[in-house]
Amino acid sequence: MSAAAESTSKRLTLACMCFALFMVMLDSTVVNLALKTIQIKMHASYSEVQLDRRRLRLALASLLLTGGTLGDLFGRRRAFISGLALFTGGSVLCALAPSTSFLIGSRVVQGVGGALMLPSTLSIITNTFRDPANVPGDRSVGRYLGTRPGHRAADRRHPGRPFDWQSIFWINVPIGVVALAMAVLFVPESSDRAGRSLDLPGQVTAIVGLVALTYAFIEANTYGWTSARIVSCFVVAAVALGLFLLIELRGRSPLLQLKFFRSGTFSGANLVGVIVSFAFFG
């Protein structure tokens, strides 16, 4: 492959990853602004529409580590395409949802798709651009633009406006279809199978711990920080994540390479990511 063709391929791969990240960021913003309209149109309670929003984040947060490992073992392109297809298909199901329970289930499908897709995007970019200084990108545009269609779908005070709440999910479909086509045509496959395995004990303890911890933070204001339900979740999270750390320290093929945290760059980047996500999604 010539240098020009290789450069074009890399740019198209980056554009595909940006498309996918844009869709997830857009979805996370736009749905928040349309919750009131969804509640009114579906004759749902406030707790039901909040449950819809929370289930995507619960599925996404608890399965991110697993999604990254599956991509490393079975192919990052394959994991990315699978996650993107799930997220796009989940968006269609959300738009066609006849009830809040169906909508909540469809949001879980989106969360699973996002958990497969997001780790793969970063791994694919790292594998494509060996020099980190040459990787551009900023996900904030999706968050900002998401406020515009979300506001239009949520604000029904103008009777001539043609959009309803379903439009916030239909927005994802053309983006997802374009990203899928680009992934099939241009994104190279890569993996990191050498000496790796699924680390099932690590997978189980990580999922249990992250589900319990995420659920506790999400539902604490509903049930009270000192309620038996929330305190129990924090206890389960502490035990499960403690076991997870022990397993990762002693395992032959750890799900999470804890030695990476010795790097100031790695730890600093993760800390910044936690602060930004906590501020934005909170």
N, C-alpha and C positions, 0 to 999 in steps of 0.2 A: 504494500500500500504506500502510495506517495505521501510526502509530508503534507501536501495540501488536502488530500483525501482524508488522511488521519486527523487533521485539524478540524475538518468539517464534521467528521464522525463524532469527535469529542464534543463539539459544540451542540450537535443534535442530541447527544446523550444528556448533556447538561440541561438543555431546554426541556427534555422529557421529564427529568427529575424535578425541575422547577414547576412544570405544569402540575405534576402530582402533588407536590408540597403546597402549591397555590390552592389546589382544590380542598385539601384538608384544612388549611388555615381559613379559607373562605367559609367552609361549612361550619367550623367552630365558632365563627363570629356571627354569621347570618342567622343561625337558628336561635341564638340568644335573643335577638331583636324581634323575632316573630313569635315568641312563646305566647304572648297575650292573644294574638290573632288565632293561633292554633287552639288555645283553650276555649275561645268563644265559638269558633266554627265547629269544633268536634264535641262541644258540650262536655268538656273535661274539667276535672277539678284542678286546682293549682298544684297539688301534690303529684297528679298524674303527668302534667307537662314538665314538671321538674324532674320526675323519674325518667322521662324521655331523654332529657339533656344529660342526666347523670349516667345512664347506662352505657352510652358511647364512651364516655371518659373512663368508666370502670373497666370495660373490656379493653380499651386501648392501653391504659396504664398497666394492667396486670399481665398483658401478653407481649409487651414490647421486647423483653429479654428473650422470650421464646421465639418471637418472630425473627430477631437478629440471628439466633443460633441456627434456625431452619434455613435461613438464607446462606449462611456460611457453609452448611453441610450439603445442601441440595441444589445450590445455585442461587445467587442473588437476583439475577434477572428473572428466574422462574418465580421466586418469592415475591418480587416486585410486581410482576404481571398478575399473579394470583391475588395479591392484596389489592391491587388497583381494580381488578375485575370485581372483587367482592365489594369494595367501597362504592364503585359505580353502580353495581347491581342493587346494593343496599339503598342507594339514593333513589333509584327507580321505585323500589318497594315503599320507601318513605313517602314519595309523592303520590303513590296509589293507595296509601293506607286508608282502610275504611273505619278504623277505630284506633284509640290510643294504645291498646295492647299490641296491635299489629305494628303500630309506629314504633313502639318501644323495642319490639323484637327486631325490627328492621335497623334500628339504630345500633343494636348489638352487632348485627352483621357488618355495619359500617366500621364499628370499633375493631372487630377482628381483622377486617381488611386493612385498616390503618396500621394495626400492630405488625402486620406482615410487611407492609409497604414502607413505612417510615425508616426503619433501620436499614433496609436495602438501599434506599436512595442515598444515604450518606456513605455506605460501603461502596456502592457503584461509583459515586463521584470520586472517592478516595482512590479506588482502583484505576479510574480513568485518567485522573490528573495526579500524577506522581509528585508534582511540585505544588504544595498547598498554596503558594503565593499566586498561582494562576487560576484559582477557583473563585469566581465571583459569586455573589448571591445575597439576597436579603428576603426573608419570608414576611416581613412586615407589610408588604404591599397587599398580600392576600387578606391580612387582617383589616387593613384600612378599607379596601374595596368591598369587603364583606359587609361593612356597615351601610353601604349605599343600597344594594338590592334588598338587604335585610330590612332596612328602614322602609323601603317602598312596599315590601310585602306586609310589614307589620302595621303600617299606618293606613287604615282604611277610611280615613276621614274624607277622602276625595272620591266621590262616587263614580267619576269617570275613569278611574285608574283600573287597567285591565288585569293586574296581577293579583293572585291570591297566595296563601301561604305555601301551596305546593310548588310555586316557582322557585323557592329557595333550595329545593332539592333537585329540580330539573336543571338548575344552573350547573350542577356537577356533571351531568351526563355528557354534554359535548366536550367538556374539558377532559373527562375520563376517557372518552372514545378516542380523542386525538392523542392523548398520552399513551393509550394502549397500542395504537397503530405505530407510533414512534418507537415504543419499546420493542415491539416485534421486529421492526425493520432495522433499527440502528443500535440498540443497546447490546453490548457484548456480555456474554456470560462469564461469571467468575465465581470462585468458591474458595474455601479454606478448609479442606477435609483432612489435611495431614494431622494424624494423631488425635482427631476430634471424635467425639461421640455425643449422643443426645443429653447425657448427664440427667437422667430422669429424676433422681432425688433432688437435684438442684432445681429442675423445672417445677416440680410439685411444690417444694417449699417456697420458691420465689412467687409462684402464682397465688398460693394460699396467703402468704404474707402481704403481697401487694394488694390483693383483693380486700383483705381485712383492713389494711391501713388506709387505702383509698376510700373505701366505704365509710370508715370512721370519720375521716375528714369531711366527706361530702354530706353525711347525715347528722353530724354533731349538732348543728343548729336546729335540726328538726326534733331530735330526741333529747338533746341536752348533753353537754360534755361529760357530766358525771352520771349519766344514766347507765343502767346495767348493760344495755345493748352496746353502747359506744365504748365503755370501759372494757367489756369483753373483747370487742374487736381489736382494741389497742393491745390487749394481752396476747391474743392470738397472733397479731402481727409481730410483736416483739419476739415471741417464741419461735415462730416460723422463720422470720428473717435472721434470728440468731442461729438457728440450725442451718439456714442457707449459707451463712458466712463460714460456719465450721466445715460444711461440705465442700465449699469452694476452696478453702485453704488446704484441705487434705485430698481433694479429688484429683484423679489423673487427667481428666478432661473437663475442667471447670466451665460452667456456663458463663461466668463473669471472671475475667482475668484481673484479680485484685491487685496484681503487681503494676497494672497500668496507672493506679492512683499514686504511685511514687513519682510520676511525672507531674511537675507543676503545671505544664501546659494542659495536660489531660484533665487534671483535677480542677484547674481554674476554669476551663471551658465548661465542664459539667456544673460547676457552682453557678456560673453566669446563666447557664441554661435553666437551672432550677429557679433562680431568682426571677428571671424574665417570665417563665411559664407560670410560676406561682402568682406573680403580680397580674399577668394578663388573664389567665383562666380563672383565678380566684374571683 
